[in-house]
């Protein structure tokens, strides 16, 4: 059984020290794909950084994306699908909806609504301020991804106080073993 390398893809303004992605990087050796500018995201630059990171890997990887990182995966999917074993897409940001997301993320609109071409799991919260729960389920359906209802835990970020977030880690383990 192959344990795939895990690359983390934070969203807008990155993931702080208390965020589960950062905790996983420190505890499990997951590797963050660093972006040139976390506060002024550019779809083309972010996609290039992701493609470059994946090209450095010898084997297909598992992606663990949060918020705007999910939009990044959707935009890059066609070009990276051969090198991705699976993706965990947590709390996707609705970049098409100005009521739910800041203008800074609009370069990621429109959010692609096509199959990703690799196994994926979307995790959504029922009270996420950056996407309506039904809209997250819609994207999971478009991407042909498994959909997980995380309950009412906000944006599934540091404010959610998840720490190591064992439920999410179990989903990563499934994807790594696939």
Residue frames as qw, qx, qy, qz and C-alpha x, y, z in Angstrom:
[[0.000, 0.890, 0.456, 0.000, 0.00, 0.00, 0.00],
 [0.444, 0.350, 0.006, 0.825, 1.46, 3.36, -1.06],
 [0.233, -0.762, -0.373, 0.476, 1.41, 6.33, 1.34],
 [0.423, 0.689, 0.271, 0.522, 1.16, 9.30, -1.00],
 [0.313, -0.053, -0.182, 0.931, 2.91, 12.63, -0.38],
 [0.028, -0.813, -0.577, 0.074, 0.45, 15.29, 0.81],
 [0.257, 0.196, 0.074, 0.943, 0.57, 18.88, -0.42],
 [0.042, -0.681, -0.593, 0.427, -1.49, 21.47, 1.46],
 [0.180, 0.413, 0.374, 0.811, -3.13, 24.36, -0.35],
 [0.075, -0.498, -0.516, 0.693, -4.26, 27.14, 1.99],
 [0.237, 0.779, 0.530, 0.239, -6.71, 29.75, 0.86],
 [0.114, 0.829, 0.053, 0.544, -6.85, 33.53, 0.88],
 [0.247, -0.815, 0.344, -0.395, -4.38, 34.96, 3.45],
 [0.423, 0.329, -0.823, 0.190, -2.95, 31.46, 4.07],
 [0.774, -0.463, -0.417, -0.116, -3.41, 29.28, 7.17],
 [0.161, -0.783, 0.411, -0.438, -2.17, 30.51, 10.53],
 [0.107, 0.389, -0.865, 0.298, -0.44, 28.50, 13.28],
 [0.463, 0.011, 0.698, -0.547, -3.70, 27.25, 14.82],
 [0.720, 0.335, -0.213, -0.570, -5.18, 26.10, 11.51],
 [0.908, -0.085, 0.403, -0.077, -5.48, 22.32, 11.07],
 [0.781, 0.594, -0.110, 0.160, -3.44, 22.49, 7.82],
 [0.123, 0.776, -0.502, 0.360, -0.50, 24.02, 9.69],
 [0.672, -0.430, 0.528, -0.291, -0.90, 21.51, 12.52],
 [0.956, 0.202, 0.210, -0.015, -0.83, 18.64, 10.01],
 [0.561, 0.731, -0.308, 0.236, 2.26, 20.04, 8.30],
 [0.152, -0.697, 0.593, -0.374, 4.11, 20.12, 11.62],
 [0.715, -0.271, 0.567, -0.307, 2.91, 16.73, 12.87],
 [0.864, 0.213, 0.456, -0.032, 2.77, 14.63, 9.72],
 [0.430, -0.309, 0.530, 0.662, 5.26, 16.22, 7.33],
 [0.459, 0.723, 0.503, 0.118, 2.69, 17.47, 4.85],
 [0.425, -0.116, 0.203, 0.874, 4.15, 20.14, 2.57],
 [0.213, 0.792, 0.329, -0.468, 2.58, 23.54, 1.97],
 [0.506, 0.468, 0.384, 0.614, 2.53, 24.92, -1.55],
 [0.225, -0.575, -0.180, 0.766, 3.68, 28.48, -0.86],
 [0.373, 0.787, 0.413, 0.266, 2.18, 31.28, -2.89],
 [0.420, 0.304, -0.024, 0.855, 3.95, 34.49, -3.81],
 [0.168, -0.195, 0.177, -0.950, 1.16, 36.65, -2.39],
 [0.101, -0.341, -0.917, 0.181, -1.45, 35.25, -0.04],
 [0.077, 0.546, 0.436, -0.711, -3.28, 38.59, 0.34],
 [0.447, 0.587, -0.158, -0.656, -3.71, 39.40, -3.37],
 [0.655, 0.000, 0.746, 0.116, -4.34, 36.02, -4.98],
 [0.401, 0.534, -0.422, -0.614, -3.82, 35.64, -8.70],
 [0.929, 0.129, 0.265, -0.225, -5.33, 32.57, -10.31],
 [0.763, 0.582, -0.266, 0.087, -2.65, 32.27, -12.98],
 [0.121, 0.657, -0.648, 0.366, 0.25, 32.66, -10.52],
 [0.636, -0.311, 0.575, -0.410, -1.30, 30.30, -7.98],
 [0.948, 0.263, 0.088, -0.157, -1.92, 27.65, -10.65],
 [0.579, 0.651, -0.449, 0.200, 1.70, 27.93, -11.83],
 [0.196, -0.572, 0.677, -0.419, 2.99, 27.48, -8.28],
 [0.827, -0.082, 0.439, -0.342, 0.81, 24.40, -7.81],
 [0.879, 0.462, -0.114, -0.039, 1.89, 22.90, -11.13],
 [0.319, 0.689, -0.582, 0.292, 5.55, 23.52, -10.27],
 [0.465, -0.443, 0.643, -0.418, 5.19, 21.89, -6.83],
 [0.914, 0.107, 0.302, -0.249, 3.54, 18.82, -8.33],
 [0.727, 0.618, -0.296, 0.044, 6.18, 18.54, -11.06],
 [0.002, 0.675, -0.671, 0.307, 8.83, 18.22, -8.33],
 [0.716, -0.231, 0.556, -0.353, 7.23, 15.02, -7.04],
 [0.010, 0.290, -0.912, -0.290, 8.18, 11.56, -8.28],
 [0.024, -0.322, -0.946, -0.036, 4.78, 9.99, -7.60],
 [0.242, -0.612, -0.442, -0.610, 1.18, 11.24, -7.72],
 [0.088, 0.101, -0.541, 0.830, 0.26, 13.35, -4.69],
 [0.194, -0.682, -0.705, 0.028, -2.75, 13.96, -2.48],
 [0.073, 0.411, -0.003, 0.909, -3.88, 17.57, -2.28],
 [0.279, -0.595, -0.667, 0.351, -5.44, 19.02, 0.87],
 [0.115, 0.381, 0.197, 0.896, -7.07, 22.32, -0.01],
 [0.113, -0.584, -0.620, 0.511, -8.93, 24.82, 2.12],
 [0.145, 0.780, 0.248, -0.556, -11.27, 27.59, 0.96],
 [0.411, 0.794, -0.241, -0.378, -9.71, 29.39, -2.04],
 [0.198, -0.430, 0.859, 0.197, -7.31, 26.44, -2.32],
 [0.568, 0.312, 0.754, -0.107, -10.33, 24.40, -3.48],
 [0.498, 0.817, 0.093, -0.275, -10.94, 26.85, -6.32],
 [0.006, -0.715, 0.643, 0.273, -7.25, 26.54, -7.18],
 [0.425, -0.086, 0.898, 0.082, -7.61, 22.76, -7.51],
 [0.572, 0.590, 0.537, -0.192, -10.72, 23.12, -9.67],
 [0.351, 0.874, -0.167, -0.291, -8.94, 25.54, -12.02],
 [0.016, -0.641, 0.746, 0.180, -5.78, 23.42, -12.27],
 [0.785, -0.034, 0.575, -0.228, -7.48, 20.00, -12.42],
 [0.826, 0.553, 0.033, -0.106, -7.27, 19.47, -16.17],
 [0.416, 0.758, -0.476, 0.161, -3.51, 20.11, -16.21],
 [0.147, -0.541, 0.749, -0.353, -2.59, 18.22, -13.03],
 [0.873, -0.120, 0.081, -0.466, -4.97, 15.26, -13.06],
 [0.857, 0.267, -0.433, 0.076, -2.33, 12.70, -14.09],
 [0.396, 0.348, -0.605, 0.597, -0.18, 13.63, -11.08],
 [0.400, -0.320, 0.384, -0.768, -2.94, 13.75, -8.45],
 [0.223, -0.079, -0.970, 0.053, -4.01, 10.61, -6.60],
 [0.270, -0.676, -0.685, -0.034, -6.79, 12.44, -4.76],
 [0.084, 0.374, -0.127, 0.915, -7.89, 15.68, -3.15],
 [0.245, -0.598, -0.674, 0.358, -9.53, 16.71, 0.09],
 [0.067, 0.445, 0.219, 0.866, -11.41, 19.96, -0.60],
 [0.308, -0.496, -0.670, 0.459, -12.45, 21.62, 2.65],
 [0.006, -0.770, -0.348, 0.535, -14.83, 24.58, 2.92],
 [0.450, 0.315, 0.441, 0.710, -14.67, 25.68, -0.73],
 [0.011, 0.477, 0.162, -0.864, -15.01, 29.43, -1.13],
 [0.453, 0.671, 0.583, 0.068, -17.83, 30.54, -3.40],
 [0.348, -0.278, 0.227, 0.866, -15.69, 32.88, -5.51],
 [0.058, 0.415, 0.623, 0.660, -18.68, 33.61, -7.77],
 [0.326, -0.772, -0.534, -0.118, -20.74, 35.13, -4.95],
 [0.212, 0.525, -0.210, 0.797, -19.79, 38.68, -3.91],
 [0.590, -0.631, -0.005, -0.504, -22.03, 38.35, -0.82],
 [0.936, -0.350, -0.019, 0.037, -19.99, 35.42, 0.52],
 [0.807, -0.080, 0.090, 0.578, -16.44, 36.19, -0.58],
 [0.160, -0.777, 0.061, 0.606, -14.20, 39.27, -0.82],
 [0.560, 0.801, -0.078, -0.199, -13.38, 40.95, -4.12],
 [0.144, -0.708, 0.673, 0.157, -9.74, 39.85, -3.74],
 [0.512, -0.085, 0.852, 0.068, -10.70, 36.29, -4.78],
 [0.634, 0.591, 0.208, -0.453, -12.69, 37.24, -7.87],
 [0.264, 0.604, -0.655, -0.370, -9.83, 36.25, -10.24],
 [0.173, -0.096, 0.980, -0.030, -10.84, 32.65, -9.43],
 [0.538, 0.482, 0.523, -0.453, -14.34, 33.23, -10.82],
 [0.823, -0.204, -0.055, -0.528, -16.09, 31.53, -12.47],
 [0.472, -0.385, 0.778, -0.150, -15.49, 28.41, -10.44],
 [0.374, 0.219, -0.790, -0.434, -15.22, 25.43, -12.83],
 [0.723, -0.036, 0.448, -0.525, -18.08, 22.98, -12.59],
 [0.757, 0.379, -0.485, -0.220, -16.58, 19.94, -14.35],
 [0.958, -0.270, -0.056, 0.084, -15.36, 16.56, -13.10],
 [0.278, -0.850, 0.428, 0.133, -11.88, 16.88, -11.61],
 [0.740, 0.485, -0.463, -0.054, -10.59, 13.64, -13.09],
 [0.376, 0.230, -0.795, 0.416, -9.28, 12.22, -9.79],
 [0.487, -0.540, -0.681, 0.083, -10.88, 11.03, -6.54],
 [0.049, 0.357, -0.228, 0.905, -11.96, 13.90, -4.32],
 [0.332, -0.581, -0.713, 0.210, -13.88, 14.57, -1.13],
 [0.040, -0.549, -0.027, -0.834, -15.58, 17.90, -0.40],
 [0.363, -0.425, -0.691, 0.459, -16.16, 18.75, 3.26],
 [0.068, -0.516, -0.177, -0.836, -18.63, 21.53, 4.04],
 [0.083, -0.224, -0.671, 0.702, -20.05, 23.17, 7.13],
 [0.012, 0.682, 0.714, 0.156, -23.70, 24.09, 7.47],
 [0.138, -0.948, -0.220, 0.184, -22.84, 27.60, 8.74],
 [0.609, -0.065, 0.229, 0.757, -19.83, 28.55, 6.63],
 [0.104, 0.799, 0.177, -0.565, -19.92, 32.31, 5.98],
 [0.014, -0.541, 0.536, 0.648, -18.06, 31.92, 2.66],
 [0.294, 0.044, -0.795, -0.530, -20.37, 29.43, 0.93],
 [0.744, -0.116, 0.135, -0.645, -23.95, 28.24, 1.31],
 [0.551, -0.215, 0.801, -0.092, -24.10, 24.56, 2.27],
 [0.758, 0.478, 0.416, -0.156, -26.24, 23.71, -0.77],
 [0.437, 0.844, -0.286, -0.118, -23.75, 25.43, -3.07],
 [0.208, -0.579, 0.788, 0.000, -20.89, 23.35, -1.62],
 [0.678, 0.110, 0.717, -0.119, -22.94, 20.21, -2.27],
 [0.651, 0.728, 0.098, -0.192, -23.53, 21.45, -5.84],
 [0.207, 0.791, -0.569, -0.090, -19.78, 21.83, -6.44],
 [0.460, -0.303, 0.832, -0.066, -19.13, 18.37, -5.01],
 [0.739, 0.409, 0.510, -0.159, -21.65, 17.01, -7.48],
 [0.501, 0.836, -0.164, -0.152, -20.10, 18.92, -10.42],
 [0.042, 0.714, -0.699, 0.016, -16.62, 17.72, -9.47],
 [0.871, -0.004, -0.462, -0.166, -17.90, 14.13, -9.01],
 [0.176, 0.390, -0.702, 0.569, -16.59, 14.22, -5.46],
 [0.461, -0.434, -0.749, 0.193, -17.76, 12.51, -2.30],
 [0.164, -0.650, 0.004, -0.742, -19.61, 15.01, -0.08],
 [0.495, -0.255, -0.698, 0.451, -19.18, 15.15, 3.70],
 [0.306, -0.805, -0.202, -0.467, -21.45, 17.19, 5.97],
 [0.446, 0.187, -0.573, 0.661, -19.23, 18.49, 8.79],
 [0.313, -0.676, -0.601, 0.289, -22.13, 19.94, 10.77],
 [0.018, 0.962, 0.127, 0.241, -22.15, 23.54, 11.94],
 [0.733, -0.428, 0.008, 0.530, -18.45, 24.33, 12.46],
 [0.002, -0.869, 0.110, 0.482, -18.03, 27.62, 10.58],
 [0.523, 0.754, -0.341, -0.206, -15.39, 27.97, 7.88],
 [0.983, -0.071, 0.003, 0.167, -13.50, 24.89, 9.14],
 [0.454, 0.659, -0.290, 0.524, -10.49, 27.03, 9.97],
 [0.321, 0.171, -0.612, 0.702, -8.67, 28.27, 13.09],
 [0.396, -0.242, 0.194, -0.864, -11.84, 29.86, 14.44],
 [0.832, -0.138, -0.378, -0.381, -13.43, 26.39, 14.41],
 [0.366, -0.610, 0.630, -0.312, -10.79, 25.29, 16.97],
 [0.955, 0.128, -0.166, -0.210, -10.34, 21.85, 15.42],
 [0.517, -0.630, 0.571, 0.095, -6.69, 21.36, 16.41],
 [0.257, -0.281, 0.864, 0.330, -5.50, 18.14, 14.76],
 [0.665, 0.279, -0.056, -0.690, -9.01, 17.62, 13.27],
 [0.385, -0.189, 0.903, 0.038, -9.04, 13.80, 13.38],
 [0.652, 0.504, 0.514, -0.239, -12.15, 13.51, 11.18],
 [0.455, 0.832, -0.206, -0.240, -10.42, 15.35, 8.37],
 [0.115, -0.604, 0.782, 0.103, -7.20, 13.41, 8.87],
 [0.618, 0.087, 0.776, -0.096, -9.15, 10.16, 8.46],
 [0.648, 0.706, 0.212, -0.195, -10.35, 11.41, 5.06],
 [0.199, 0.812, -0.526, -0.156, -6.76, 12.21, 4.04],
 [0.404, -0.342, 0.849, -0.001, -5.67, 8.73, 5.09],
 [0.724, 0.400, 0.541, -0.152, -8.37, 7.22, 2.84],
 [0.530, 0.832, -0.084, -0.139, -7.11, 9.24, -0.12],
 [0.066, -0.737, 0.667, 0.085, -3.46, 8.41, 0.59],
 [0.509, -0.159, 0.845, -0.029, -4.17, 4.69, 0.55],
 [0.725, 0.534, 0.268, -0.343, -6.37, 4.72, -2.55]]
